[in-house]
Amino acid sequence: MKTLSEFRFYSLIFMGLLLFFSQSQICLAQDIFTNKLGMRFVLVPAGSFTMGSPESEKGRQWNETRHKVIISKSFYMGETEVTQGQWNRLVSPNPSSFKLGNSYPVDSISWDEAMQFISFLNKWEKTNRYRLPTEAEWEYACRAGSTTAFAKGPITTFSCNEPEPALINTAWYCYSSGSQNPASGFKPHPVKLLEPNKWGLYDMHGNVQEWVMDACRWRNIWKSKVGVITDTYRDNIIDPLEKKGDHRIIRGGGWYQTGKYQRSAYRSYYKPIAKRNSLGFRIVLTK
């Protein structure tokens, strides 16, 4: 028979563990879903966050206005970028410029091709729940509760020859993806070799840039502005998705780029037919 004091002791330990996992935002085993293709998805909880970057952030762009965003529904985010092995199991041929193995992210993918892959996956699994993440969902998942330039800290350098402390263990970018002094030989790397963010997502910074669902315009003639332009950067907006524009937004930074382009808030764009050897994608599964 346990005494009352022993019961209270074990109860305190249990509550302490719950508090630890809650505060550290670690994904537990039951928050992982694996589909028929072997793709793993991490449950991202509903919530709100501040999207964009402060004016003091090094490398900040004019179109990163800070605003509160509400993600009203939890969703499953691909644990990694779609790999060449996953692509090969469902679609052929493999379009990647870097055909280095099944565990490497698929590259040279247009937005249109990413959407086609998702359509095939939905048909294969007899569902309609797979899609690209929205731009807001992507940044929310990338930040994983952080407010700094990167999920694990601030930005300190744009150099390809000096390590960025917040990226060195989490991102394949121009410092880590090749040689230094001089910086050269950049290339993508297999997924899941580096540390994930607090929500268990890998390579949200670096490796390949990632298509998201949102459309955008790319210039404002009246204000002489060039870059991603959307109507979604407004305070207290709920589940934003931009549908206007002839271009599509990309996020995440690439294996050849400096830390400036790896920032959680950084936005860029291409035409939906564009293919680059640094372009890939990651998908979500709605609940």
C-alpha positions in Angstrom: 0.0 0.0 0.0 1.4 3.4 -1.0 1.2 6.1 1.6 -0.5 9.5 1.0 2.9 11.2 0.9 4.2 8.7 -1.7 1.1 9.3 -3.9 1.7 13.1 -3.7 5.4 12.6 -4.5 4.7 10.6 -7.7 1.9 13.0 -8.7 4.3 15.9 -8.5 6.8 14.0 -10.6 4.1 13.3 -13.2 2.9 16.9 -13.3 6.5 18.1 -13.6 7.1 15.9 -16.6 3.9 17.2 -18.2 5.0 20.7 -17.6 8.5 20.0 -19.1 7.1 18.5 -22.3 4.6 21.3 -22.6 7.1 24.1 -22.1 9.8 22.6 -24.3 7.3 21.9 -27.0 8.7 18.5 -27.8 6.6 16.3 -30.1 5.6 13.1 -28.5 5.4 9.7 -30.3 1.6 10.0 -30.6 2.0 13.2 -32.6 3.7 11.5 -35.5 1.7 10.1 -38.4 3.3 7.8 -41.1 1.5 7.3 -44.4 1.7 4.5 -46.9 4.6 6.1 -48.7 6.6 6.1 -45.5 6.4 9.9 -45.1 6.3 11.0 -41.5 4.1 14.0 -40.4 4.4 15.9 -37.2 1.3 17.4 -35.5 1.5 21.2 -35.4 -0.9 22.6 -32.8 -3.4 25.4 -33.5 -2.4 28.7 -32.1 -1.3 32.2 -32.8 2.1 33.8 -33.5 3.8 37.0 -34.7 4.6 36.6 -38.4 7.3 38.8 -40.0 10.4 40.3 -38.6 11.2 43.3 -36.3 12.9 46.3 -38.0 16.0 45.6 -36.0 16.5 42.2 -37.5 19.7 42.0 -39.6 18.8 41.2 -43.2 15.2 42.2 -42.9 13.2 43.0 -46.1 10.6 45.7 -46.6 7.8 43.1 -47.0 8.2 41.4 -43.6 5.8 43.6 -41.6 5.1 42.1 -38.2 1.5 41.1 -37.6 -0.5 38.6 -35.5 -1.7 35.5 -37.3 -4.2 32.9 -35.9 -3.8 29.3 -37.1 -7.3 28.1 -36.1 -6.8 24.3 -36.8 -3.9 22.0 -36.0 -2.4 20.2 -38.9 0.3 17.6 -39.7 3.5 19.0 -41.3 6.0 16.8 -43.3 8.8 16.0 -40.9 11.2 16.5 -43.8 11.2 17.9 -47.3 9.9 15.4 -49.9 12.8 13.1 -50.7 13.9 11.6 -54.0 13.0 8.1 -52.7 9.5 9.2 -51.9 9.2 10.9 -55.3 10.5 7.8 -57.1 7.9 5.5 -55.4 5.0 7.6 -56.7 6.2 9.6 -59.7 8.8 9.1 -62.4 11.2 10.2 -63.7 13.2 11.9 -60.9 13.8 15.5 -62.1 16.5 16.3 -59.6 19.7 17.9 -60.7 21.5 16.3 -57.7 20.6 12.6 -58.1 22.6 11.6 -55.0 20.4 9.1 -53.3 16.9 8.4 -51.9 17.4 10.3 -48.7 18.2 13.6 -50.5 15.4 16.1 -51.0 14.0 16.1 -54.5 15.0 19.3 -56.3 14.3 21.1 -59.6 10.6 20.8 -58.9 8.2 23.5 -60.2 5.1 24.5 -58.1 3.0 22.8 -60.8 4.9 19.5 -60.4 4.6 19.7 -56.6 0.8 20.1 -56.9 0.8 17.1 -59.3 2.7 14.9 -56.8 0.2 15.9 -54.1 -2.7 15.0 -56.5 -1.2 11.6 -57.1 -0.7 11.0 -53.4 -4.3 12.0 -52.6 -5.6 9.6 -55.2 -3.2 6.8 -54.1 -4.4 7.1 -50.5 -8.0 7.8 -51.5 -8.2 11.1 -49.6 -8.0 14.9 -50.3 -6.1 15.9 -47.1 -2.7 16.4 -48.6 -1.6 19.8 -49.8 1.1 22.4 -49.7 1.4 24.5 -46.5 0.2 28.1 -46.6 2.8 30.7 -46.1 1.6 31.4 -42.6 1.5 27.7 -41.7 5.0 27.3 -43.0 6.4 30.2 -40.9 4.4 29.1 -37.8 5.9 25.6 -38.1 9.4 26.9 -38.8 9.4 29.2 -35.8 8.1 26.5 -33.5 7.4 29.1 -30.8 10.5 31.2 -31.5 10.6 34.9 -32.1 14.2 35.2 -33.3 15.5 35.2 -36.9 16.1 31.5 -36.8 14.2 28.9 -34.7 17.3 28.5 -32.5 18.6 32.0 -32.2 19.4 35.4 -33.8 21.2 36.2 -37.0 24.8 37.4 -36.5 26.5 37.1 -39.9 25.9 36.9 -43.7 29.3 35.1 -44.2 29.8 31.8 -45.9 33.1 31.5 -44.2 32.1 32.1 -40.6 29.6 29.8 -38.8 26.2 31.1 -37.8 25.7 29.7 -34.2 21.9 29.3 -34.7 22.3 27.5 -38.0 25.4 25.4 -37.7 23.6 22.4 -36.2 20.3 22.8 -38.0 20.8 24.0 -41.6 22.6 23.2 -44.8 23.5 26.6 -46.1 26.5 28.2 -47.7 28.8 27.7 -44.7 27.9 24.1 -44.0 26.9 22.6 -47.4 30.4 22.8 -49.0 33.9 24.0 -48.3 35.0 27.2 -46.6 37.8 29.7 -47.3 37.0 30.0 -50.1 33.4 29.0 -49.9 32.7 26.5 -52.7 31.2 23.1 -53.6 27.7 23.8 -52.3 25.2 21.1 -52.6 22.1 19.6 -50.8 22.4 16.9 -48.2 20.3 14.0 -47.0 17.4 15.0 -44.8 17.3 14.4 -41.0 21.1 14.6 -40.6 21.0 17.8 -38.5 18.9 18.8 -35.5 15.2 19.4 -35.8 13.4 22.5 -34.4 11.4 22.2 -31.1 8.4 20.8 -32.9 10.4 18.0 -34.5 10.7 19.4 -38.1 14.0 19.0 -40.0 15.7 21.4 -42.5 13.1 24.2 -42.2 16.2 26.4 -42.7 18.3 25.5 -45.7 18.8 22.4 -47.8 16.2 23.2 -50.5 13.9 26.1 -50.7 10.2 25.1 -50.3 7.2 26.0 -52.3 4.1 27.0 -50.4 0.5 27.4 -51.5 0.2 31.2 -51.6 0.2 33.2 -54.8 1.7 36.7 -54.9 2.4 39.8 -57.0 6.1 40.7 -57.3 6.1 44.5 -57.8 4.2 47.6 -56.9 4.7 50.2 -59.6 3.3 53.0 -57.6 5.6 52.5 -54.6 8.6 51.2 -56.7 8.7 48.1 -54.6 9.9 44.7 -55.8 9.4 41.5 -53.9 6.6 39.3 -52.6 3.4 41.4 -52.4 0.3 40.0 -50.7 -2.8 41.3 -48.9 -2.3 38.8 -46.1 0.1 40.8 -43.9 -2.7 42.2 -41.6 -3.1 42.0 -37.8 -5.3 39.3 -36.4 -5.8 37.6 -39.7 -7.1 34.0 -39.4 -5.7 31.2 -41.6 -4.5 33.6 -44.4 -4.0 32.3 -48.0 -3.2 34.7 -50.8 -4.9 33.7 -54.1 -4.1 36.8 -56.2 -0.9 36.9 -58.4 0.9 35.1 -61.1 3.8 33.9 -59.0 4.1 31.5 -56.1 5.9 32.0 -52.8 8.9 30.0 -51.6 10.3 29.8 -48.1 13.2 28.3 -46.2 16.4 29.3 -48.0 18.7 27.1 -50.0 21.9 25.1 -49.7 23.9 27.8 -51.5 22.6 30.9 -49.7 23.8 32.9 -46.8 22.0 33.2 -43.4 20.1 36.3 -44.6 17.9 34.0 -46.8 17.5 31.3 -44.2 15.6 33.5 -41.8 12.1 32.4 -40.7 10.5 35.6 -42.0 12.3 35.7 -45.4 10.0 35.6 -48.5 10.8 35.0 -52.1 8.9 33.9 -55.3 9.1 32.3 -58.7 6.7 31.6 -61.4 4.8 28.3 -60.8 6.5 26.7 -63.8 10.0 27.6 -62.6 12.5 24.9 -61.8 15.8 25.5 -59.9 18.2 23.0 -58.5 17.6 24.5 -55.1 13.8 24.2 -55.3 11.9 21.5 -53.5 8.8 21.2 -51.3 7.3 19.8 -48.1 3.6 18.9 -47.7 1.0 19.0 -45.0 -1.8 16.6 -44.0 -5.0 18.2 -42.7 -6.7 16.6 -39.7 
